Every structure is written in C-alpha cells, then in structure tokens.
C-alpha cells in the first residue's frame, strides 16, 4: 500500500510540474536558508564553550558612573586575581592576561609584525582548554622569558624544525623569549585569539599592588555550584578593604564617600556571555564581540523564511484543490476511505518535502563557502551529518511534511463525492480568506526585511561619509617607523617631505581609526578628582596633517621652547573642565603611577570622532611628545608611487624591519566590518525571502488564471483590453500585499530604531524609507503578478473557450 501511495504521488508531481516545481524550489530555499542561519546562530551561541570548565569561568569587569562618565571596562587592577582567590573561598583559581601591543618579532633574518601576543599567568592553560601538542602545559610558563606558540606560528617561523628551545626576540620591547611549548591553533569561536602566550612572571607591571591602575583581563574559576551573582555581593567588602586605603592616600577620600555618587564596583561576567552580551569599551575588549540582537534577528529570519516556504506549499496545494476534485470524487465512489485519501496527500507532501530537503542540502554545500566569506565565519557543512543533527533533519522532514501537507490533505479528503464529481465544493470563500491571510504574512516579513536592508545600508553609508572632524583620506600610517632611532627617524621624515606629493608628515601613536595605543588618565581640577580623559602624544605637525580645526589658541610650536606641560584639548574636555571658551591659560592636573603633572591649556581643537561611531566623543588632551609611528598626508591619486618611494627610503635606513603600512580610511572602515558583513548577509536573505514569497504569489496567480480562463475569454470577446484583464487578476492579490505593508511598517520602525541605538551617531528612520519600501514591494509584486496575468490576457479567447 505504501509503495502505491508513493507511486501515485510521483505521478502527480510529474503531472503538475509547474506547481510542484515552485513548491519544491521555494521549500528548498526556505530550508537551506534556515540551515545556514541555524549554523550561524549555533556558532554564535557556542562561543567559548569548547572550554571544558566554561560553566565555571567568569571574567572580572569594572563599572562606574563618575561625574556623569559611564566607565565600563573589561580590565581590572593587577592584584585582583590573587586577592579574590585568597579571600573568596568560592574561587577555586584565578588567572590573568595582559596584551602585548604591536609586537615586532624576529628570529634570525625573519621579522614579523602580524603576531598577536599576550602575557598570561602560568596556570592559564589549566583554566582554558587550549591543548598543548609539544611541551609541558603545567610548567611551560613558570619561568620568566618563556613562551608558548601555536602550531601555525611555529611553522611560520621554523618550518619543519622543532621549535622547542628556540628563542624569539621582541625588538620593539627589547625582550627575548624561549619557546617551551607548542599549542593547537585557537578555536575560531573564542572571544580572544593569540599566536603567542608569554610568561607573566617576567612582566614587572603584573607585580603591582595598586588597585587604581587597570590593565589585566582577569578570569576566575568558581567552584562547582557557585552562584556568581551571590558571590558578587561580597566584592564591595574587598574593594573597601584593599582599594579604600589607596584611594584615601591618593585623593584624600574614603571609598565609601567616593562611591556614594560614583557606583564604582567590580562585577562578574560568565565566560559564555562575553561574546554576545558585552557592553564594555572597545579599547578594553580583547576583540570586537558579537551582538545578541543579530542572533535574534537572524533566528527570526530563518523561522520566517521556513514559514513562508511552508505557507507557499499550503497555498499552492489548496489552490490546486479543484483541479483534483474529480479525482477525489472518483476515489470516494470507488470506495476509498477518508483516511486513505489523507495518507495519499500526506505522502505527496512527504515526497515533495524530501526532494526539497535534498535540494536544500545541495544549496547549503554550494553556498556555505560564499556565506563564510561574507560573514567572516568558518562554518562547516559536515556539522549537518553529526548523529544528533541527522535526527533533527528527520524530525524536520516529518514536521514540515505534516505542517505543509496536513491542511491540503484534510481539506481535499473532506470533499463530498457528488460535489467533487461536479467540481463544486464548499469552503471556497473560507479557503480564499485563509490563503489571503497567508499572503499578508509573507509580505509582512518581506517588506520588513526590505525596510531593514535599506536602514542598514543607509547607516553604513552615513558612517562612510560623516564629517569626522578630520580628513581620513590620503593618510598613510607607518606604524613601525618607531623602530628607527631618533636621528634616522628625523632624516626619514625630511626625505619624505622632499617629495612634492607628500603634504605633511607627523609622528604619533594616536591613530583615530581604531588602532591607537589607547591611554586614559585621571584628571584633577583644584585638587579634586574629575574623571578620566584620553591622553595622546603628538608633535607640532599632527593637527595640520590630520586636517583638524583649531578653533581657539595655537598649535604646539618648535619655536616656543619646551612645551612639555602645555596641552591642547578638545571641546568636550573644555566643557567637562568647566572652562568653555575661556579655557586658554587655565590649568588642570593628571595623576598616574608617575605622580602628579600640571598642564596649561594653549589651544582648543574642534571635537572629532577618534573612536568608533558607536561611542560618543570623549574628552581628549593632546600633549607635545614625539612618540610612535609616522602618519603621511599625500596628495594626488597615484598614491602607489608614494608608497614605493617611502619603501625605497625605508630600506636605506632599516634593512632588517619589513616596510609595512596601512591606510587610515581602510582602518576606519574596518571598525564596522561586523555591521557591514551582517548588512550584506541580511540583504541576501531579504532577497531570498522576497523571491520565495514571489514564487508563491506566482503560483497563486498561475492557478487563478487557469481557473478563470473561460471568464477571461468571454471578457476579451466582449471587448476588454489586456490591461483591464491584468488589473482584474491583480487586484485580488495586491490587496493582501498592501495590508502586509501596513502591518510591516510599525514593526520595522520599532526594531530598526532599537538597532540604531547601538550607534551614538545615527540616521533617522524617515518617511522615505517607508515610501521606498512600499514602492519596491509593490513593483516586485506587480511584476510577479503582471507577468502571468499578461500571458493569460494575451491568450487567444477562441482557444480558451474551445478548451472549456
């Protein structure tokens, strides 16, 4: 019997190739999109879960509100780790990680600047599951000057040689490290990625007892069953005990008095929350994280695409009911029970779904590499063949088959034999209402995704063209220029300036495009702590090279003698200091590990965006100190020749260090890679969603045209034009499309405004977004409907009536 069901089902599929072709293609696209997005979502949710102790690991973070400054940092002071381990019995172990910024690593004649490196405590590999493949994981970092590297990094430096015992030299830190172990490359779904881990034992800053200066990513291993939120309640006592005396000595204020208005505190964040649920300052995070909103958005897109594909199946199957009404009648007259008819139609649904599932898997295999390149992921289609995933696929088949085929099966099998043989059946109006409702749902989703795509595109365009307060174009950044000695660097700068295509050259580590050596210090006014300001070392050429606007006072000048204690501040700093436009000549102080230093304001620079546009402009102080690499301002379009000239000059001064450079505009754009990639992915799935919805609409119009072929013929004989016929067929379908737009707009407006709130500088979702969305949706729907309607309208009426 089952074989007979499948045999008849296959015949019906071949007999109705157009309808079933649209069904299977639409369902396959929906399932494939759901699979791909599902792989993406699972990968996002599995970040850091490769660690065997992931559920016991938390990160210590700092939050405060000091004089209106929202301080959110993922780094804390050096002694926090061991103090928490010692004073909190719920803490089983603790470890720290400290960045080594921009290391220049050499081995014999090889020099690399792309290695990512960090200091870690010797127990780091006991807490994190990072397999050691050569050497001893327990003892590898117990001595100063020891190093663990990844196997890819070992191959890069040493080829097939055994790296154990080899020595690498950090030229720009004047340190050397002996390799004691080799580890597997870090998993892609980790919230940090490094090529080398150096022993913290030789890092002097790690021995600091100060609770005021931050700089360490600190992780705690909690004992099993510990509630981290309950443990957090004990932390204020430790801050009072250890930070309090230091604060009293530094600023003459107790921790309790200071914290009355500041809400300064240390908190615990689960390791598995770091990637998706962090809101800490980008300059304290190890890497840009994900966004839980994207997980929700793409999960909804996957679900809606699958629902739309299933809705199409239901719509087209029920729309074709009258075509098979006589078949149902004959089967019932010949003795088929309702149950047998239900089985028959469900078998067709299972067969169509199975074909769609196979086609969907093919789509996944073909498109996944393309998706990976767009999203920056490394998703593997082999994951779909794990046993638990195969069970999910089988469940997928059963659920979709039942969901997509149940209504047609029960609807068709309920026909009465006499009515079915006469091709008349009840429930037509009800069926049309249900079908129209389902079309409305499809276009709510489609219009919503079109609106979202337009908003994302416009926000990215806004980011690219916003006036940042400086000119990011034609700026060449030579970071490793600081490896030259002072005389060589000055000569190199002067040689570059001899080129007529070079407008200016400045020396600074401050690159306002996400690459800077970030540096904040506590500011005091009249011996009272105010808040942290950004501090950057710049030379006399920095402001003109960057195209910044000095709105008051003067720039640093080589002719003014020693200007070590002079400062140029931005408008935000002048506002917070309370100086306003009267800032010139006013004084303020900073306090750090080197003591207190007082500065006199000589200029005010117009506010400019030196951080991501996710952040508001922060107070900034520029001090006169030549430090860091070079920034070259070029003119003209042939910048490649300037790079070639700079490289040839570089090789005259430094044959050991490779010549490396970046463009500031590219560095700026890279800050928004995540949003751009997600925007591109969203666009693709929006197009697919609209395409699947239009497939269903096309199928319904095809059916409607076939059902009304006699009416169309009579109307044409009576003088109706092709346009009138098209309008007649179109109006019934354009109404649900219009209703879908009206429902989509308020939902889309709310959701996109929520997304835009992540940006401190953003566009407004104006009326034209909705007008353009409506126009695009209606044009797509009209083209879909019009193509088939026009074909029906142009058919010879004599042939139509003769057929009937």
N, C-alpha and C positions, 0 to 999 in steps of 0.2 A: 504493500500500500504506500509506504513512504517513498519507494522508488517511483511509483506512479505520480505522486504529488510533485516530485522534483522534475519529472519528465514533462508534465503539463506546464509547470511553472517556467521551464526553459523555453517551451514552445511559445508561451505568452510573451516572454521577454523578446524573442526573435520577431514575433508578430507586431509588437508595438515598440520598435527600435527607438523612435524619437523620444517618446515619453520615458521609457526605461533608461535610455542613454542620458537624458537630462537628469533623471533621478540618481543614477549611479555616479555620474560625474560630480553633481552637487554634493552628494553624500560623501564621496571620496575626498573632495576638497575640504569639507567640514571636518571629517575625521582626521585627515592629515594635518590640518591646522591645529586641531585640538591636541594631537600627539606632539607636534613640535613645540607648541606653547607649554604643554604639560612637561616636556623635558626641561624647558627653560625654567619653569616655576619650581620644579623639583630641585634643580641645580641651585637655584637661589636659596631655597629653604634648607638645603643640606650644607650650607657654608659652615666650615669648621667642625662638622660632625664626624669627620674622619678621625678626629682625636678620640681615643678610647675613653678619656676622662672628661669629655666635653661637657657633660651634665654637671660636673663638679667644679668646673673652672669659671671664675668671674674676673672681670677687669676692674681695677680701682680707678675712678674718674673724679674730677673736681667740678663742682658747680658753685656759682656765687652770683650775687647781684650787688655790685659795689658802686654806689653813687650813680645808679642807672646803667652801669655797664654789666651786661649779661656775660658772665665768664663761664664758658663751657669747654673744658679741656680734657683730653684723653691721657694726659701725662700728669704725674704727681712727683713729689719730692723723693730723693734717694732713700731715706731711711724708712719710708712707709712699709715696704715689703717685709723687712725683718721685724719691725715693731709689731705689725699685725700678726705675724706668725708667733711671736713671743707672747703677746698679751691677749690674743684671742684663741682660746682652746679649740674653737670650731675650725680654725685654719690649720690644715694639715701641712701645707708647704706654700712657698711663695717664690716667685722668680721675676726678674726684670729684663727689659730690653731697651737699649738706647741707640738711636740712629747714628751712623757714621755718614755724614753728608758728603756727597760728590767725591768718593774716594778715587784717587788715581793709583792703580795697582800695577806694579811692574814685576816681571820675572825675566831675568837676563835681558834680552833685547826686546821682549814683548811688553807692551804697555796697553792697558785697557782702562776706559773711563765709564764703562756701562755696567760695572758690577754693583749690585745692591748689597750693602753691608751693615751689620749691626753688632754692638756688644750685647752679650747675654750672660746671665749667671750660669755657673757650672751645672746647676740642676735643671736647666731649661729643657733638655731632652727627656727628662723624667716626667715632666708635666705634659709636654706636647708630643704627639705621636708622629715623629719625623724619623723614619728608620735610618739607622747607620749601617752602611754596607761594607765599610772598611774602617778599622779602628775600634776604639772603645767608647761607647756612648756615655758611660758613667764618669770616666776620668779624663775625657778628651779636652775639657776646658777648665781644669782645676789649676793650671799654671798660667801665669801671665805670658802674653805673647803667643798663645796657641790659637788655632783656627780650625773650624770645620767648614768644608765647602761642599757644594752639590756636585753630583757626578758630571753634569753638563759643564759646569765651571771647571772641573778638573780636566776634562777633555780639552777645553778651550786653551788652557794654559800649558798642559803637559802632554797632550796627545795620548799615546798608549802607555806612557811611563807611569810608574806607581807614584802617586802624589804624596804619600805619607813621608814626612820628614823634609819635604821641600819647603823653601822659605819664600814668602811673598813680601814685597816692600811697598808700603803706602807712602808714596813720595811726598804728597802734599800734607801728610801728618808726621813725616819723619819717623815712622814706626815699621817694624818688621814682625811677621807672624809665621810661626812654624805650623804646617798642616799636620794635625793629629788624627783626623777622621774625615771620611767622605760619606755624605748622606744622599738619599734619594732626592730627586728634584721635588720641590714643594708642590703639593696638590693645587690644582687650579682654583678650587673652591675654598681657599683660605683667605682670611682677612688681611694677611700680610704675606709678602713674598721676598725672600732674600736669597742671594747666591752664596753668601759667606756669613758665618757667625763667629765673632772673635770673643775671646775670654774677657769677661768683665773684671777679672782680677787685676789686670794692668791698667784699668781705666780709673784715674785718680778721682774724677768727679763722683764716681759711684760710692766713694768713702765719705762723702759729705754728710754731716749731721744736721744740715739746715732743712727745716720743714717749709721754708718760704720759697726756695727756688725749685721749680719743677723741671722735669726733663726725662722722666723714666716711665715707660709703659710697664705697668705693674699688674701681675696676674696672681691670683690666689687659688690654691687647690683646697676646696672645702671638704670637710669630712662628709661621708655619705649621709643623706637625710637632713643636712643643714638647710634651713630656710634663709636664703641670703637677705631677704627683706627684714627678717627679725634680727639678723646679725648687724645690719646697717644701724640699728638703733643704739648699738654700743660704741659706734665710731666717734660721735661727738665727745665722749669722755676722753678718748685717746688724743684727739686734737687739742682739747683743753690741757691735757697733761703734758704733751710734748711741744705743740706749736705755741701754746699760750705764753710760756716764759720768753721764747724767742721774739714773739710779737711785742711783748711788753718792753723788751730791751730795744727793739728796732724802732718802734713808733710811739712808745710810751702809753700804750693802750692794751688793756687785757683782751683776751679772745672773746669773753662774754660781752664786753662793751662794744667791741668791733663788730661782733656777729649780730648785734641787736638789729642793725639795719642792712646787713650785707648777706645774711643767709649763706655764709661760706660753709661748705661741707664737702666731705669725701663720701662717695657712694659706690655701690657695687653694680656692675652690669654683667649679666650672663654672657659667656663667650659666644653662644649661639645667637645672641641678639645683636652683636656688633655690626655685622654686615648690613642688615636691613633696618635696624632700629636705633641708629646713632644720629645725634644732632650736634656733635661736637665740632669745634673749629677745625676747618680743613687743614690748618697748619700744625695741628697736633695729632691728627689721624695718620696712621701708617700708610694707608691707601684710601682713595675715594671709595666709599661704600656703595651699596645698592640702595634701593628705596622700596619699602613695603608697599607703597602706593602702586608701583609698577607691577608688583606681584598680583595685587588685587585687580588692577585694570586688565592685565593680560589673562588672568583666570576668567574674568567676566567675558572677555572677547572670545576665549576658547569655548566657554559654555554657550554663548550666544550663537557662535558660528555653527556649533553642533546642533543647537535647537533649530536654527534656520534651515539647515540641511534636512533635518528630520521633518520640519514643517513642510518643506517643499515636497518631500516624499508623500506625506499625508495629503497635501493639497492636490497633487497631481493624480494620486491614486483614487481619491474620492471624486475628483473632477472627471475621471475616465469611467465612472461607475455606469453611466447609461450605455456606454459602448459595450459593456459586458452584461447588461441587464438580461438580454435574451438568453445568454449562456447560463446565468443563474437560474432563470425560469426553467429552461430545459433540464438542467441538472436536478432541480427540485421535483419536476414532473416525473423524471426517471428514477426518483427515489433517494436522491442524496439528502442526507440529514444536514441540519444547520451546522452541527459540529464538524462534519466532513468539509463543508464549504469554508468554515473558519480555518481549519487546518490547511486547506488548499491555498487560501490567500495569505496565511501566515508563512507558508512555505515559500511563496513567491517573495515575500518580504525578507525572509532569511537568506534566500539565494541572492537577491539584489544587494542586501547588506554585506554578504560575504564577498561578492565581487567588488563592492565599493571598498571594503576593508583591505582586500589585496591590492587594489589600485592605490589606496591611501598609503599603504606601506611602501609601495614603489615611489610615490611622491615624496615621502619622508626621506628615503635613501638618496634620492636625486637632489632634493632641495636643502638638506641639512648642512652640507658644506657652505652653501651660499648664505644660509641663515647665520652660521657661525661667523663668517667673515663680516656680516653686518652688525651682529650683536657683540662681537668680541668674546664669544663663548667657545668652548671646546666640547660641545655636546656630541655624544657617540650614539649612533643608531643601534649599536649592539646591545645597548641597555634595554631595548624593547624585547630582547629574547631571553631575558632572565626569567626563571620559573614563575615568580610572583607577577611579573608583567604579562606573561603569556596567559595566566589565569585572568588578569584584568581584561586582556584583549578578548578572551572568550566571553567574559561577562559583558563586555562592550557589545559584542555581536548579539548576544541574547537580548540585552536591554534595548538596544537600538532597533532590533528587528521587531520586538514586541511594541515598543513605543511608536515606531514609524508605521507598523503594519496592522496594529490592533484595530484602530478606528475604521480603516477601509475594510478589514476583514469582517468585523461585526456589522458594519453598515451594509455591505454588499450581501452578506448572508441573510440579512433580515428582510430582503425583498419578498413580497408575496408572489407566487408563481404566475398568476393571471396578469397582475400588473407588470411583472418583469417581462413576460412574453409580449405584452402590448407596448413595452418600452416606456411604461409610466410607473412612477414610484413616488411615494410621499416623502416628505422631509427635504424637498429641494430648496425651499426658502431657508430652512434652518441650516442646511449644508452650506448654502451661499453665504449666510451670516458668519458661520464658523470660518469659512475659507477667507472671507474678507478680514475677519479679526486677526487671522494668522498673517495675512499680508501686511496689515498695520504693524504688527510686532516686528516683522522683518525690516520694515523701513524705519521704525523707531531706532533699531540697532544700526542700520546702515547710515542714516542721517546723523546719528550721534557720533559714529566713527569718522564721518566726513568732517563734521564740526571740530572734533578733537584733532584731527590731522591738520586742519587749517590753523588752529590756535597754536599747536606745537611748531609748525613751520614758521608762523609769523613771530613767535617768541624767539626762535633761533635766529631769524633774520634781524630782529631787533638787537639781539646780543652782538651780532656781527657788525652792525652799523651804528651802534650807540656811541655818542661822543664820550670818551672815557676820561677826558681831561688831559690826555697826552696822545701823541701820534705813534701808534704801534707799527705802522708800515715802514718798510725800508730800514728796519733796525736789525743789525746782525749782532748776535750775542756770542762772544768768545770767552766761555767760562774758564777754560784752563789757562788763560793768559796770566793768571796769578802765580803760575809755576815759574815764570821768569823772575829774575832778581830785579830790584828797583831800577837800576840803570838800563838794563836790557828792555824792561817794560816801557820806560820813557822813550827810548830810542825807537822801539817798535811803534809806539803811538805816533811819534813825529813822522816816521816813514809813511805810515798810513795816511796822515794828513797831507802829505805831499801829493797824493792822488787827487786830481780835481773832482773825481766822482764821489769823494768822501767829504761830507758836510762837516761832521764833527765826531770826536771820539771822547768817551768818558770812561772812567774806571769806577765800578761799583759792583757790590754783590747783590744790590737791590734791583731785581728784575720784576716789574709789576705785571707778571703774567703767570703766576702760579709756581714759579721756580725759585723764588727768593730764599736766601738764608734768613728765615724769619727771626725777629728779635724784638721782644717786648720787655719793657722795664716799668717799674712802679714810679709814678710821678708824685712829687710833693709840692704843695704850694703853701708858703708861710708855715713850713714845718708840719703841715697836715697832709696825710695821705689822701690822694685824689682818686687815682685809678691807673691802670696800665695803659701806656702809649706804645705805639710801634716806633722803633728807632732804626734809622738806616744811615750807613756811612756813604757819603757821596763826595765827589770832587767838584771843582768850580765849573766843570763843563756839563754836569749832569742835567740841570734844568733846561738849558738850550738844546742839548742833544735829544732829550725826550720830548721837546716841543711843549713843555709845561708853561703855564701862565703865572708869572709872579705878579700878584695883584697889589702888593704893598712892600715897601722896603727895598732891599737889594739882595743880590746873589752873593755867595762866597767869592772872595777875590784874592788872587795870589799877591796882589799889591798891598793888601791890608795887614800883612804880617801874620802872626799866629792867631788863627781863628778857632782854636780847639774848643773854646767854651761859648762859641756863637751857635745859634740854631735858626733854621728856617722851619716854620710849622705850617700845617695845612689849616684851612678854615675851620674844620671840625675841632682841631686841637685848640685853636684860639677861642672857639665858642665854649668848650668844656672848661678851659682855664679861666673863663670869665673876662678875657681881655677884649674880645670883639675886634673892632678895627683899631683899637688903641694898643695893640699888642707890642708894637715896636719899642724896644728898650726894656720891656718887662722881663722879670727873671722867674725861673722855676728850677726845681731840682729833681734829680733821679737818684734812686738808691738801689744798689745791687751788691753783688759779692765783693766788688772793689771799693765799696764805701759810697759816700755821697758826692755828687758833682752838680754844680750850678751852671745854668746856661742863660744867656741873654738872647732874646729874640731879635733878629736883624731883618727878617722877611716873612711874608705870608704867601704861600703858593695856593692857587685855586685847588679846591678838592678834586681829586682824581681817583678812579677805581683801581687800587693796587691789589685788590683781592677779587675773587670771583663775584659775579653779579648776584650770586645767591646771598652775599653778605652786604650790609650797608657799609658806607665809608667810615673807617675808624680814624681816631686821632693819630697823627703821624708827626714825628720830629726828624728832620734831616740834620746831621752833624757833618762837619768838614773833616773827612778822613778818607784818604785814598786806599781802598781795600777791595779785593775781589777781582773779577774778570773785567773784560772790556766790552763796551757797547758801541757799535759803529753805526753812525747815521749815513746812509748812502743816498744818492740821487740818481735819477735815470732808470731806465727799465732793464739795462743789461747788468744786473747785479751779479751774474755768474762770473763776469770778468773781474769784479771787485773781490769776490771770494778767491779766485785763482791768484790774484795779486797778493792778497792777505796771506794765503797759504805759502806762496813762494818766499815772502818776507819772513814768515814764521820759521821756515826750515833753515833760514840763515842764523836764527838765534837759538833754536831748540830742535835738534835732530832726533832727540830721544822721544819727546812727547808727540803724540799724534795731533794734527791740526783738527780741531772739532769746533763746530758752530751750530747755532740754532737761529731760526727767525722768530722774532718776538711775536709777530702776528700769528704764526703757527702755534707757538706755545700758548697764546691766549685762547685760540680755538680749541686746543686740546683739553682745556678745563671743562669743556662742555661736551666731550666725547660721549659720555653716558647719555645725555639728553638727545644728542643728535642720532646716536645709534637707536635708541628707543623710539625716537620720532620716525626714523626710516622703517623700523620693524612695524610700528603702528600703521604707517601708510600702506605697507604691503598687505597687512591683514585687513585693513579697511577696504582696499581694492578687492581682495578676495571675498570679503563679506558681501560687498555690493554685487560682485559678479555672481555669487551663489544665489543671492536674492533675485537678481535679474534672470537667472536660469529658471527659477521657479515661476517668475512672472511671465517669462516667455512661454513656458509650458502651459500655463493657465490661459494665455491669450490664444495659443495654438488650439487648445481644446474649445475655447469659446467660439473661435472662428469656424471650427469644424461643426459645432452644434448649431450654429446659426447660418450655415451655408445656404439653406433654402431661403431664409429671410433676406440674406444679402442679395441673392439672385433676384428675388421679387423686387426689392428696393431699387436695384440697378435698372431693371426693366421699366419701373415706374419713374425713372429719371434721376435718382440720387447719384451724386458725384462720388468719386473715390474719396475725396476729403471728408464728405459727410459720413461715408461708411466708416472711415478711420475714427472720426470723432465719436460715432455711435459705439464702436467697440472699445474706445479708450476711456470714456467717462466712468464706466463701472470700476475700472482699475485705478484711475487717477485719484478717486475719492479716498480710498484707504491709504494711498501714498501721501496725500495731503494731510490726512489725520495723523499719520506716523510722524510727519514733520512737526506738527503742533505739539505732540507729546514729547518728541526728542529734544526740542529746544530748551525748555526749562531744566530738564535733567542734565543736558550737556553743559548749560551755562553754569550750573552749580558745581559739577565735577571739574570743569576746566578752571574755574576760579580757585578751587581747592588746590589744583596742581600748580597754578601760577603763584600761590602763596609761598612756595619754596624759593622764589626769587625776590630779592629785595627791590630789584628794578625790573618791571614787567609791563606788558602791554595791557590795554583794557579790552575786554571782550565786547566790542561794539556791535551795532545793528548790522553792519555789513557782513560780519561772519555768518549771521543767520540768513541774510539775503543770498549770499553766495552758496551757502549750503543748500538752501531751497532750490536755487537755480540749477546747481549741479545734480541734485537728486531728481528733480523733475525732468531735466534734459535726458538723464540716463534712463529714467522710467519711460519717457515718451519715445525715445529711440528704440527701446526694447519692445514696447507695445506697438509702435508705429510700423516697425519692420514687418511683423507678421500681419498686422491689420491691413497694411497697404497691399501685401501679397494677396490677401483674401479679397480686398476691394477690387483688385485688377483682374481677378479671375473672370473668365467668360461666363455670364449669367446663364446662358443656354446650357452650357456643360453642367453647371451647378444644379439647375432644375431637372435636367435629364437624369443626373445621378440620383436625385431624391425620388 
